[in-house]
């Protein structure tokens, strides 16, 4: 018997309008995160670390930055045809059948690229979102899918029932077979034995090939209108009698963190959520560990020089506390505290950066003070400038200020 052929498809076309201005010139999966990564890197690493090396990345909105990142940093050799990470832009492949349409939803994005699944001759297709921060051993989910004889398996994140109304949720029986799928219900159902916990969909799916063909051809090519997996395909699968299983994400085993439940999953879809997820990384014992060598987190190589700290005289010390920073950064006589700094950031003497996220090539001049801010790439902060200390000043400059008071400076802003 031949080994199962597993094809990965990452949905990376998200527009990310709630992350604006960070998404004015890039898609959500291309937004930098955690000093040296981009959001898409975590999905790709999950596939790579799960020994799934055949991956298509489906793009649509503002894809240039994402395209350059993947082409520069995510390449295999050319000798093994089943080892690839290939970008798939929206290209109206089913033009004659549908008319000239872009991807109309998550399921439609896969439907318009069914020829790729056919060409690969996949037995199982792992369809995952490209815009969340988490670690997941996808092969373990595939194994449970096969053992259960499921047509569809949905990655489920158990959360308090009081918080689940913002998500698609599942009702399951004692064997975790899905009996009902509800989109953002006012009163989410509990799970067997624990009515206070609800299973929410992470937007990650394993499909058996035959079931995927049938369901997508029914929903897109047939009489049923519906273009999303959560809102359309999954409810139809349940109504048609397909076997749909829920997979408990908390029981997903990650090498290097044995004995620790896998509970970290963040949808960084808002500026406040994005900021909080970055701040998680600089805590003394972060829940999301970047330093697990048994689960390496790769990204594109920039060949940056080392980070450098200069000056050690009273009142003028290059120093950083509870912070992470990428290569090429120089802390020159200033202080960085509780912050995340990208590549080639430069902070000059007597400057202070607190609880902030600075993207690549940000320069902070003397006596500038930045607090609780997100500053996009290629911004030069003039001497003595204050950001995040006076809401009226920040608003007068046109900066976006979130509900929690985080100030966001757009890419390339000129003071």
C-alpha positions as CSV (number, residue, x, y, z in Angstrom):
1,X,0.0,0.0,0.0
2,X,1.4,3.4,-0.9
3,X,1.9,5.9,1.8
4,X,-0.8,8.6,2.1
5,X,-0.2,11.7,0.0
6,X,-0.9,14.8,2.0
7,X,-1.2,18.2,0.2
8,X,-1.1,21.4,2.2
9,X,-3.0,24.5,1.1
10,X,-2.5,27.7,3.1
11,X,-5.2,30.4,2.6
12,X,-3.1,33.6,2.6
13,X,-5.4,36.0,0.7
14,X,-6.7,37.9,3.8
15,X,-7.2,41.6,3.3
16,X,-6.9,42.3,7.0
17,X,-8.8,45.6,7.0
18,X,-9.0,45.7,10.8
19,X,-5.2,45.8,10.9
20,X,-5.0,49.0,8.8
21,X,-2.7,50.9,8.5
22,X,-0.3,47.9,8.8
23,X,-2.2,46.4,5.8
24,X,-2.3,49.4,3.6
25,X,0.4,48.0,1.4
26,X,0.5,44.3,2.4
27,X,-1.9,41.5,3.1
28,X,-2.5,40.3,6.6
29,X,-0.3,37.2,6.4
30,X,2.6,39.4,5.3
31,X,2.5,41.6,8.3
32,X,5.7,41.4,10.4
33,X,5.5,39.8,13.8
34,X,7.8,38.9,16.6
35,X,10.8,40.9,15.5
36,X,12.0,38.8,12.6
37,X,9.0,36.8,11.3
38,X,5.9,37.4,9.3
39,X,2.5,36.0,10.3
40,X,2.5,33.5,7.4
41,X,5.7,31.9,8.7
42,X,3.9,30.2,11.6
43,X,1.5,28.3,9.3
44,X,4.4,27.3,7.0
45,X,6.5,26.1,9.9
46,X,3.6,24.0,11.2
47,X,3.6,22.1,7.9
48,X,7.4,21.8,7.7
49,X,7.7,20.6,11.3
50,X,4.9,18.1,10.6
51,X,6.9,16.6,7.7
52,X,4.4,17.9,5.1
53,X,6.5,19.4,2.4
54,X,4.0,19.8,-0.5
55,X,2.4,23.2,0.1
56,X,0.5,25.7,-2.0
57,X,0.1,29.2,-0.6
58,X,-3.1,30.8,-2.1
59,X,-2.8,34.6,-2.3
60,X,-5.1,37.4,-3.4
61,X,-5.0,40.9,-1.9
62,X,-1.8,43.1,-2.0
63,X,0.3,40.0,-2.4
64,X,3.6,41.6,-3.5
65,X,5.2,41.7,-0.1
66,X,4.1,38.2,0.7
67,X,5.3,36.9,-2.6
68,X,8.8,38.4,-2.2
69,X,9.1,37.1,1.3
70,X,8.2,33.5,0.3
71,X,10.3,33.5,-2.9
72,X,13.3,34.9,-0.9
73,X,13.1,32.7,2.2
74,X,11.1,29.6,1.6
75,X,12.6,27.5,-1.2
76,X,13.5,23.8,-1.5
77,X,15.9,22.3,-4.0
78,X,14.8,21.1,-7.4
79,X,15.5,17.4,-7.2
80,X,12.4,16.2,-5.3
81,X,9.2,17.1,-7.2
82,X,7.0,16.5,-4.1
83,X,9.0,19.1,-2.0
84,X,7.7,22.6,-2.8
85,X,6.2,25.8,-1.4
86,X,4.5,27.3,-4.3
87,X,2.6,30.6,-4.5
88,X,-0.8,30.5,-6.2
89,X,-2.2,33.9,-7.0
90,X,-5.9,34.4,-7.8
91,X,-6.0,33.8,-11.5
92,X,-9.7,33.2,-12.4
93,X,-8.8,29.6,-13.5
94,X,-12.4,28.6,-13.9
95,X,-13.1,31.6,-16.1
96,X,-15.3,29.8,-18.6
97,X,-17.4,28.2,-15.9
98,X,-17.8,31.0,-13.5
99,X,-17.1,34.1,-15.4
100,X,-14.3,36.5,-14.4
101,X,-14.4,36.3,-10.6
102,X,-11.7,36.5,-7.9
103,X,-11.9,34.2,-4.9
104,X,-15.3,34.6,-3.4
105,X,-14.5,32.9,-0.1
106,X,-12.3,30.3,1.5
107,X,-13.9,27.3,-0.2
108,X,-14.1,29.0,-3.5
109,X,-10.3,29.7,-3.3
110,X,-9.7,25.9,-3.1
111,X,-12.4,25.1,-5.7
112,X,-10.7,27.4,-8.3
113,X,-7.5,25.4,-7.7
114,X,-8.8,21.9,-7.7
115,X,-6.6,21.1,-10.7
116,X,-3.6,21.4,-8.3
117,X,-5.0,18.8,-6.1
118,X,-5.7,16.6,-9.1
119,X,-2.2,17.1,-10.4
120,X,-0.7,16.1,-7.1
121,X,-3.0,13.1,-6.7
122,X,-3.6,13.9,-3.1
123,X,-5.3,11.4,-0.7
124,X,-5.8,14.1,1.9
125,X,-5.8,17.9,1.8
126,X,-4.9,20.0,4.8
127,X,-6.5,23.4,4.3
128,X,-5.2,25.9,6.9
129,X,-5.5,29.6,7.5
130,X,-2.3,31.7,7.0
131,X,-3.0,34.5,9.5
132,X,-2.9,33.0,13.0
133,X,-0.1,32.6,15.6
134,X,0.2,29.1,17.0
135,X,2.1,25.8,16.8
136,X,0.4,22.7,15.5
137,X,1.6,19.2,14.7
138,X,-0.6,18.8,11.6
139,X,0.4,15.2,11.0
140,X,-1.1,14.2,14.3
141,X,-4.4,15.7,13.2
142,X,-4.2,13.8,9.9
143,X,-3.6,10.5,11.8
144,X,-6.7,11.0,13.9
145,X,-8.7,11.9,10.8
146,X,-7.6,8.6,9.2
147,X,-8.2,6.5,12.3
148,X,-11.7,7.9,12.7
149,X,-12.5,7.2,9.0
150,X,-13.6,10.9,8.8
151,X,-14.6,12.8,5.6
152,X,-13.7,16.1,7.2
153,X,-11.9,17.0,10.4
154,X,-12.0,20.4,11.9
155,X,-9.4,21.8,14.3
156,X,-11.3,22.8,17.4
157,X,-10.1,25.2,20.1
158,X,-11.9,24.7,23.4
159,X,-12.7,28.1,25.0
160,X,-15.0,29.4,27.7
161,X,-18.6,29.4,26.5
162,X,-19.0,33.1,27.4
163,X,-16.3,34.1,24.8
164,X,-17.3,31.7,21.9
165,X,-20.1,33.8,20.4
166,X,-17.5,35.5,18.1
167,X,-16.6,32.3,16.4
168,X,-18.0,29.4,14.4
169,X,-18.7,26.7,17.0
170,X,-19.4,23.0,16.9
171,X,-21.7,20.7,18.8
172,X,-20.3,17.2,19.2
173,X,-21.3,13.8,20.6
174,X,-19.3,11.7,23.1
175,X,-16.9,10.6,20.3
176,X,-16.3,14.2,19.1
177,X,-18.2,13.6,16.0
178,X,-19.7,17.0,14.9
179,X,-23.5,17.0,15.0
180,X,-24.0,20.7,14.4
181,X,-22.0,23.7,13.2
182,X,-23.2,27.2,14.1
183,X,-21.8,30.5,12.9
184,X,-21.4,33.0,15.8
185,X,-24.4,31.8,17.8
186,X,-25.7,34.0,20.7
187,X,-25.8,31.0,23.0
188,X,-22.9,28.6,22.1
189,X,-23.4,25.0,23.1
190,X,-21.1,23.2,25.6
191,X,-19.2,20.0,25.1
192,X,-20.3,16.6,26.6
193,X,-19.5,16.6,30.3
194,X,-18.5,20.3,30.3
195,X,-21.3,22.8,29.5
196,X,-19.1,25.8,30.3
197,X,-16.6,25.0,27.4
198,X,-17.4,25.4,23.7
199,X,-15.5,24.1,20.7
200,X,-14.7,26.9,18.3
201,X,-13.4,26.4,14.8
202,X,-9.8,27.4,14.1
203,X,-10.5,27.5,10.4
204,X,-8.2,24.6,9.8
205,X,-9.5,21.4,8.0
206,X,-8.4,18.0,6.9
207,X,-10.4,16.7,3.9
208,X,-10.4,13.2,2.4
209,X,-10.0,13.8,-1.3
210,X,-13.3,12.2,-2.4
211,X,-15.3,14.2,0.1
212,X,-13.6,17.5,-0.9
213,X,-14.3,16.9,-4.6
214,X,-18.0,16.1,-3.9
215,X,-18.6,18.9,-1.5
216,X,-16.9,21.7,-3.5
217,X,-18.6,20.6,-6.7
218,X,-22.0,20.7,-5.0
219,X,-21.4,24.1,-3.3
220,X,-19.7,25.9,-6.2
221,X,-20.5,23.9,-9.3
222,X,-24.1,22.9,-8.4
223,X,-27.3,24.4,-7.2
224,X,-26.2,25.4,-3.7
225,X,-24.7,28.8,-3.4
226,X,-21.9,29.1,-0.8
227,X,-18.3,30.0,-0.9
228,X,-16.9,29.5,2.6
229,X,-16.0,26.4,4.5
230,X,-17.4,27.4,7.9
231,X,-20.6,29.1,6.7
232,X,-21.5,26.9,3.8
233,X,-19.5,23.7,3.1
234,X,-19.4,22.3,6.6
235,X,-23.1,22.7,7.3
236,X,-23.9,21.1,4.0
237,X,-21.6,18.2,4.8
238,X,-23.4,17.6,8.0
239,X,-26.8,17.8,6.3
240,X,-25.7,15.4,3.6
241,X,-24.5,12.8,6.1
242,X,-20.7,13.1,5.7
243,X,-18.6,12.1,8.8
244,X,-17.3,15.3,10.3
245,X,-14.9,15.1,13.3
246,X,-13.6,17.7,15.7
247,X,-10.0,17.6,16.6
248,X,-9.0,18.8,20.1
249,X,-6.2,21.3,19.6
250,X,-5.3,21.3,23.3
251,X,-4.2,17.6,22.9
252,X,-1.9,18.4,20.0
253,X,1.6,17.1,20.8
254,X,4.5,19.5,20.2
255,X,8.0,18.0,20.4
256,X,10.0,19.8,23.1
257,X,7.0,20.8,25.2
258,X,6.0,17.4,26.5
259,X,3.6,17.5,29.4
260,X,2.5,21.1,28.5
261,X,-0.9,21.5,26.9
262,X,-0.9,23.2,23.5
263,X,-3.2,26.1,24.3
264,X,-1.7,29.1,22.5
265,X,-3.6,30.2,19.4
266,X,-4.0,33.9,18.6
267,X,-6.1,35.5,15.8
268,X,-4.2,38.7,15.4
269,X,-7.0,40.3,13.4
270,X,-7.2,43.6,15.2
271,X,-4.5,46.1,16.1
272,X,-5.0,45.5,19.9
273,X,-4.8,41.7,19.5
274,X,-1.7,42.1,17.3
275,X,0.0,44.3,19.9
276,X,-0.9,42.0,22.8
277,X,0.4,39.0,20.9
278,X,3.8,40.8,20.4
279,X,3.9,41.8,24.1
280,X,3.3,38.1,25.0
281,X,6.7,37.4,23.6
282,X,8.7,39.7,25.9
283,X,7.2,38.4,29.2
284,X,9.6,36.5,31.4
285,X,8.0,33.1,30.7
286,X,6.0,33.6,27.5
287,X,3.3,31.1,26.7
288,X,4.4,31.1,23.1
289,X,8.0,29.9,23.1
290,X,10.2,31.0,20.2
291,X,13.2,29.1,21.6
292,X,12.0,25.5,21.3
293,X,14.8,23.9,19.2
294,X,12.7,20.8,18.6
295,X,10.1,22.9,16.9
296,X,12.2,25.4,14.9
297,X,10.6,28.6,13.6
298,X,12.2,29.5,10.3
299,X,11.9,32.6,8.3
300,X,13.7,34.4,5.4
301,X,17.4,35.1,6.0
302,X,18.4,38.7,5.7
303,X,22.1,38.2,6.5
304,X,21.9,41.0,9.0
305,X,24.9,41.8,11.2
306,X,24.6,41.2,15.0
307,X,22.7,43.5,17.3
308,X,24.9,46.0,19.0
309,X,24.8,48.1,22.2
310,X,27.0,51.1,22.5
311,X,27.9,53.7,25.2
312,X,28.3,53.1,28.9
313,X,28.4,56.5,30.7
314,X,26.0,57.7,33.3
315,X,22.8,58.8,31.7
316,X,23.9,57.5,28.3
317,X,23.8,53.8,28.2
318,X,22.8,51.5,25.3
319,X,20.6,49.1,27.1
320,X,17.5,46.9,26.7
321,X,15.3,45.1,29.3
322,X,12.6,42.4,28.7
323,X,12.8,42.9,24.9
324,X,13.6,41.0,21.7
325,X,15.2,42.4,18.6
326,X,16.4,41.2,15.2
327,X,19.8,41.5,13.6
328,X,21.4,44.7,12.5
329,X,19.8,46.7,15.3
330,X,21.9,49.3,17.2
331,X,21.0,50.6,20.6
332,X,23.2,53.6,20.8
333,X,23.0,55.3,24.2
334,X,19.2,54.8,24.5
335,X,17.0,52.5,26.5
336,X,14.5,49.9,25.2
337,X,12.1,48.3,27.6
338,X,9.4,45.7,27.1
339,X,9.5,46.0,23.4
340,X,9.9,44.1,20.1
341,X,12.3,45.5,17.5
342,X,12.8,44.4,13.9
343,X,15.9,44.4,11.8
344,X,18.2,47.4,11.5
345,X,16.4,49.6,14.1
346,X,18.6,52.4,15.4
347,X,17.9,54.2,18.7
348,X,20.1,57.2,19.5
349,X,21.4,58.6,22.8
350,X,18.9,59.5,25.5
351,X,16.0,58.0,23.6
352,X,13.4,55.8,25.4
353,X,11.3,53.1,23.8
354,X,8.7,51.4,26.1
355,X,6.2,48.7,25.5
356,X,6.3,49.2,21.7
357,X,6.7,47.3,18.4
358,X,9.1,48.8,15.9
359,X,9.4,47.3,12.4
360,X,12.5,47.2,10.3
361,X,14.6,50.3,9.5
362,X,13.0,52.5,12.2
363,X,15.3,55.2,13.5
364,X,14.7,56.9,16.8
365,X,16.7,60.1,17.3
366,X,18.0,61.7,20.5
367,X,15.6,62.4,23.4
368,X,12.7,60.9,21.5
369,X,10.2,59.0,23.7
370,X,7.9,56.2,22.4
371,X,5.4,54.4,24.6
372,X,2.8,51.8,23.7
373,X,3.1,52.3,19.9
374,X,3.4,50.2,16.7
375,X,5.7,51.9,14.2
376,X,5.8,50.4,10.7
377,X,8.9,50.2,8.5
378,X,11.1,53.0,7.3
379,X,10.0,55.7,9.8
380,X,12.5,58.2,11.1
381,X,11.4,59.7,14.5
382,X,12.9,63.2,14.9
383,X,14.9,64.3,17.9
384,X,12.7,65.1,20.9
385,X,9.5,63.6,19.4
386,X,7.0,62.0,21.7
387,X,4.7,59.2,20.5
388,X,2.1,57.6,22.8
389,X,2.3,60.1,25.5
390,X,-0.2,62.7,24.3
391,X,-3.3,61.5,22.5
392,X,-4.0,65.0,21.1
393,X,-0.5,65.3,19.6
394,X,-0.8,61.8,18.1
395,X,-4.2,62.5,16.6
396,X,-3.0,65.8,15.1
397,X,-0.3,63.9,13.2
398,X,-3.0,61.6,11.8
399,X,-1.9,58.5,13.7
400,X,-4.5,55.8,14.3
401,X,-5.2,55.2,18.1
402,X,-6.8,51.9,19.1
403,X,-9.5,51.4,21.7
404,X,-6.8,50.5,24.3
405,X,-4.7,53.5,23.4
406,X,-2.1,51.9,21.1
407,X,-0.7,54.5,18.6
408,X,0.0,53.2,15.1
409,X,2.4,55.0,12.8
410,X,2.1,53.9,9.1
411,X,4.9,52.7,6.9
412,X,7.2,55.4,5.6
413,X,5.6,58.2,7.6
414,X,7.4,61.6,7.4
415,X,7.3,64.0,10.3
